């Protein structure tokens, strides 16, 4: 594959990934805003709403990371187990 063809394929791949990344970021921002507004509406205090929104986002990122580590470890375990059978 020549350089020009490779570059074209890479640009297609990159444009698709950028769209997914932007969609993910906008979804996360909306999710955080919904939490902030809901907490604010329930408590009547915008600072509590903001605090809960940021705490919720931080906890979810940490839980996602741990989940990914466990998932990866499980995949590796079953892959190695399958090879030894």
Buried (B, 14 or more C-beta within 10 A) or exposed (E): EEEEEEEEEEEEEEEEEEEEEEEEEEEEEEBBEEBBEEBBEEEEEEEBBBBBBEEBBEEBEEEEEEEEEEEEEEEEEEEEEEEEE
